[in-house]
């Protein structure tokens, strides 16, 4: 069989992620090559992420290459992958999750109790930060990890919020970065997602051999919650599931863009009860959003 063609974005982080998939497949005697695909999100470095007219600005071009037969496998940062995938494609595997938290990088002398300027383009991060620190001013920042770190260093902004996993994977995580353990991450944050064509049974079988089942169980719950909320409103959504000793811990959060918390809750239940419990949570928050989301 010819080597599998892995489609990915061209950033240092994206290539690192594709390499992890390549290495995992190699353990199962499956060879692969990497093909870089430029996405709308890569080409447009100015528009804030929450102002694009549609989801999937970092994934759509790769998924199209998959459907066109130009690549056999699509590798994504799972937090960028819409819950509704293009017809004919399927999420079939994930690698073990790294750090799920966001981190805050600051300039010397940073103080939480004063008005600060924070750089982030994430509506979720803005909303959750604004709830705690309402006097904050935000600036949108785009580009890959290296670009955003350079922009932060060369501007008079006080703080920068980024994914801990993304920084750590490419060796850019500062030693004094502060874990935002209270900030509920994007569903799928810290996870590498792997897609293929829905009718490629052989490739699905190969990818299934590298799927990390504990992570798969967690991201299934997170994306289940995200899909339910997105169908009801466009409010910023956070979700994190963790499994240990047969028990699932799941936290979901929904905010208005201005930082007003609509809802946040944590449940702990046996793994077998997690899906219906998260579905019940979704119904509860949807009922609230119908009255509270502007």
Long-range contacts (C-beta under 8 A, 24 or more apart in sequence): 1-202, 3-31, 3-32, 3-33, 4-30, 4-31, 4-32, 4-33, 4-72, 4-73, 4-203, 4-206, 5-32, 5-33, 5-35, 5-70, 5-71, 5-72, 5-73, 6-32, 6-33, 6-34, 6-35, 6-71, 6-72, 6-73, 6-74, 6-75, 7-35, 7-37, 7-62, 7-65, 7-66, 7-70, 7-71, 7-73, 7-74, 7-75, 8-34, 8-35, 8-36, 8-37, 8-62, 8-74, 8-75, 9-36, 9-37, 9-38, 9-39, 9-42, 9-58, 9-62, 10-36, 10-37, 10-38, 10-42, 11-42, 11-144, 11-145, 12-144, 12-145, 12-146, 12-170, 13-77, 13-144, 13-145, 13-166, 13-169, 13-170, 14-75, 14-77, 16-169, 16-170, 17-75, 17-77, 17-169, 17-192, 18-75, 20-95, 20-192, 21-73, 21-75, 21-95, 21-192, 21-194, 21-210, 24-95, 24-210, 25-206, 25-210, 27-210, 28-206, 28-209, 28-210, 30-206, 32-73, 35-65, 35-70, 35-71, 37-61, 37-62, 37-65, 37-71, 41-80, 45-142, 45-143, 45-147, 46-142, 47-142, 48-121, 48-140, 48-142, 49-121, 49-122, 49-123, 49-142, 50-121, 50-122, 50-123, 55-82, 56-80, 56-81, 56-82, 60-86, 63-89, 63-195, 66-195, 66-196, 66-197, 67-197, 72-196, 72-197, 72-200, 72-203, 73-194, 73-195, 73-196, 73-203, 73-207, 74-194, 74-195, 74-196, 75-192, 75-193, 75-194, 75-195, 76-192, 76-193, 76-194, 76-195, 77-166, 77-188, 77-191, 77-192, 77-193, 78-187, 78-188, 78-189, 78-191, 78-192, 78-193, 78-219, 79-163, 79-185, 79-186, 79-187, 79-188, 79-189, 79-190, 79-191, 81-188, 81-193, 81-195, 83-223, 83-226, 83-227, 83-230, 84-227, 85-195, 88-197, 88-198, 88-199, 89-195, 89-196, 89-197, 89-198, 90-195, 90-196, 90-197, 90-198, 90-204, 91-193, 91-194, 91-195, 92-194, 92-195, 92-196, 92-204, 92-207, 92-208, 92-211, 93-193, 93-194, 93-207, 93-208, 93-210, 93-211, 93-212, 93-216, 94-191, 94-192, 94-193, 94-194, 94-211, 94-212, 94-215, 94-216, 94-219, 95-191, 95-192, 95-194, 95-210, 95-212, 95-215, 96-212, 96-214, 96-215, 97-165, 97-190, 97-191, 97-212, 97-215, 97-218, 97-219, 98-164, 98-165, 98-168, 98-169, 98-190, 98-191, 99-163, 99-164, 99-165, 99-168, 99-190, 100-164, 100-165, 100-185, 100-189, 100-190, 100-240, 101-164, 101-179, 101-180, 101-181, 101-183, 101-185, 101-190, 102-161, 102-162, 102-163, 102-164, 102-180, 102-183, 102-185, 102-189, 103-161, 103-162, 103-163, 103-164, 103-167, 103-173, 103-177, 103-178, 103-179, 103-180, 104-159, 104-160, 104-161, 104-177, 104-178, 104-180, 105-149, 105-152, 105-159, 105-160, 105-161, 105-162, 105-174, 105-177, 105-178, 106-158, 106-159, 106-160, 106-176, 106-178, 107-157, 107-158, 107-159, 110-158, 110-159, 116-158, 116-159, 117-156, 117-157, 117-158, 117-159, 118-157, 118-158, 118-159, 118-160, 118-161, 119-148, 119-151, 119-152, 119-155, 119-157, 119-159, 119-160, 119-161, 120-160, 120-161, 120-162, 122-161, 122-186, 122-236, 123-236, 123-257, 124-184, 124-186, 124-236, 124-237, 124-238, 124-255, 125-161, 125-183, 126-236, 126-257, 126-259, 127-236, 127-255, 127-256, 127-257, 127-258, 127-259, 128-183, 128-184, 128-236, 128-238, 128-253, 128-255, 128-259, 129-161, 129-183, 129-259, 130-258, 130-259, 131-255, 131-259, 131-260, 131-261, 132-182, 134-259, 145-170, 145-172, 146-170, 146-172, 163-189, 163-190, 164-190, 165-189, 165-190, 183-238, 184-238, 184-239, 184-240, 184-251, 184-252, 184-253, 184-264, 185-238, 185-239, 185-240, 186-237, 186-238, 186-239, 187-219, 187-222, 187-223, 187-225, 187-226, 187-237, 187-238, 187-239, 188-219, 188-222, 188-223, 189-240, 191-215, 191-219, 193-219, 214-243, 217-241, 217-243, 217-248, 217-271, 217-274, 218-242, 218-243, 218-248, 220-275, 221-248, 221-250, 221-274, 221-275, 221-278, 222-250, 224-275, 224-278, 224-279, 224-282, 225-250, 225-252, 225-278, 225-281, 225-282, 228-279, 228-282, 228-283, 228-286, 229-254, 229-282, 229-285, 229-286, 229-289, 232-286, 232-289, 232-290, 233-286, 233-289, 233-293, 234-293, 235-262, 235-289, 235-293, 241-274, 243-271, 246-270, 246-271, 247-271, 248-273, 248-274, 248-277, 250-274, 250-277, 250-278, 250-281, 252-278, 252-281, 252-282, 252-285, 254-285, 254-288, 254-289, 256-292, 256-293, 256-294, 260-292, 262-288, 262-289, 262-292, 262-293, 263-288, 263-289
